[in-house]
Amino acid sequence: MEMERRHERLPVEYRVYIDSENDSDERDIEICKALDISKSGIRLQLKRELAVNAFIHLAVEARGEPPLILVAVVRWCQPLEVEDAAGNWLAGLELQASADSDYESWCTLLEELAL
């Protein structure tokens, strides 16, 4: 999905855990992969569709350090067109600067990676 970006995107392959509620209000944890990251967003490859505009919690394992807990809004989700890929969907998440997240640590990580 091409659009103007506010921040530079960096290619990565980080493991991401998505925590979302399903229709029965039970928690669903899914493991997926971050393909690229920026200060304000993450592009994921995952096995199921995410609802656009849904708020989700995620934990990102970056560089062997403890996972960073983040809050994001799903901005887009589309089927992956490569049949042999590990996930069937691509999604773009917009990170939220939430008080109950590690957003400041995320920004520090991005600054270190950009050096």
N, C-alpha and C positions, 0 to 999 in steps of 0.2 A: 504494500500500500504506500504509494508515493505521495508525500506532502511536504511542505516546508517544515523544517525541524528547528526548534529553539536551541537544542544542544547537540553537540557532536555525538554520534553513535559509535560505540566501540564493539568490535566483534569479540564474543566470548563463547564459552560453552560451560556455563554454570548450572549446577543442579538446583532446581527450584521446587519447593513444596507449596502447593496451593491449598488453602483451607477455605472451603466454602460450604454453605448450608444447602441441602437439597430440599425438595418439596416437603419432606416429612420432618424438617427442622433438625435432622441429624447432620453431624459434621462429615464432610467428605474431604479426605486428604489425597491429593494426586501429586505424583512426582512427574516433573516435566523438565524441559531444558530451555535455558535462556540462550538465544542466538546472538542478540546484541543488546547493549544497555546504553543508557544516557542518564544524566542527572534527573531527568523528569520521566523516564520511561524504560520499559523492557519489552522486547519482542520474544514471545515464547513459542515453542513447538510442543504440542500436547495431544493427548489422545481423545479429547472430547471438546465439544463446542462450549464456549462460555457466553453467557448472556451479555449483550452490549449494554453498557451503563451500569452493570452490576459492580458493587464494591466487594473486593476480596482481600483476604490477608494472605501473605506469602512469606516464606522464609527462603532466603537466597544463600547458598553455600558458595562463598567466593574465596579463592586462594587458600583453602585449607583452614580458614579461621571459623569461629563459631558463626552460625547462620545469622544474617541480618533479617529482622522482622520488619516487613513493610506493608503498607496499605495502598491499594491501587484501585482504579476504575478501569473496567474493560472498555476500550474505545472502539475496537473492531475485532472481529473474529471471522476467519474464512477457512474453507477447506484447503488442505495442502494438496497440491496437484502431483506430487511425486509418490507413486504407489509403494515403493520399497522403503519409504522413510519411517523412522521410529514412531512418529506421531502423525495423526491425521488432520490436525488443525494448526493454524498459525493465529496468534492473538497479539494485539498491541495493548499494553497496559500503561496508563498514566499514573505515576506515583503521586501520592498525597503526603504532604508534610504534616503528619499526624503526631500528636503528643505521645501516643502509645506505640510509636514505631522507632526504628533505628535510622530514620531518614537522614539525620545529620552525619551518622557514620557512613551511610551510603554516599553522600556527597563527598566526604573525605576520601573514600575508596576511589571514586571517579577522578578526583584530583590527582591521586597517586598514579592511577593507570594512565592518565593523559601526559604524564611527564616523559 
